[in-house]
Structure formats: structure tokens, C-alpha cells
Amino acid sequence: MSANPDHKQLLHLVFGGELDSLEGITFKDLAKLDIVGIYPNYATAHTAWKAKAQQTVDQAQTRYFIVHLHRLLDPETAAS
């Protein structure tokens, strides 16, 4: 339980993998997706995303993404 029940968590998922081509966002093998983690805010997620993106900079077809889970879980927060 959260210490502050009025505070909404803005969860973000960071994941990535090798794409079929540079022109799209279709992954080559879904079984090999790299789930980096779920983070409590965008700033922390961005830090994790940047670290993974920099680790794979020499792999042109590997991309990492940040998904705003809070927007999927609570569509009312989509405007924030």
C-alpha cells in the first residue's frame, strides 16, 4: 500500500528488441523482447531507456520504447 493514497502512480514500461526493418515497429522475434522494467515516473523510465539505447547503439535494428502504462490503466490521466 502507498503511504499517500491521494498520490497517483504514473507507471511506465521500458522494453525493446530487434525490429524487422528500420521503417516500422514490427519486432523480429517477440520471444526475444527485452523487458527492461516498470518505473514509477517518466524521468526514471527515460533514464533506463537511455541507458539501454546507448548499450545497443551499434545494433541499428534494435530499438527501445517507453510505454505510458498509466494511460492504459486509467484513460482519464491521458491528458497529463
N, C-alpha and C positions, 0 to 999 in steps of 0.2 A: 504494500500500500504506500502511496505517496504521502509525504508529510504535509503537503499542501493540496487538498482536494480541488481547489479552485484553479490550480495551475494545469493547463492542458499540455500534454506531451506532443511535440511535433516530430514524430518519428520519421526517419529517413533510412532507406536501404541503399547500400552501395554494392554493386555487383558488376561483373563484366565477363568477357570472354572473346574468343576469336570469331570474327564476322566472316560470312561467305564472301562479301565484297565490300569495298570501301564506299560504294554508293548507297548501301542500305543498312538496316539494323537487324538483319536476319543472322542468327548465330549458326556457326558451322556445326557444333555438336552441343545440344542442350545439356547432356550429361556432364560436360566439362565446364559448365559455368562456374565462375569463381564468386562465391557469395562472401564478400569482404566483411559485412556486418550490418547491424541496425544501430542507428545512432540517435541520441535524444534531441538533436537540433541540426540545422543546416550547416553551421560553422564546423562542427565536429565531423559531419559526413563529408564536407568539402575537403577537409584535411586528409581524411582517409582516402578519398577518391584521388586527390592529387598525388599522394604517395604511391598508390597502385599505378596510376597513369605514368608516373615518372619511372617506375620499375620496368614498365613494358614499352618504353619509348622506342626501342629498336624493333619491336614487333608491330609493323604497320597495320595489320588487320585486327589487332587486339584493342578493344575499347571498354571503358568503364563508364558506368552511369550512376546517377543519383535519382532515386525514386522517392517522391514525397508521399510516404505511406499515410501520413495524417490526412492527406486529401482524399485518399481512397477509403479510409476508415470513417472519416467524418466529413462528408462533402461540404458542410457548412463552413469549414475552415479553408476551402479552396481559394477564397478571396485574399487570405492572409499570406 
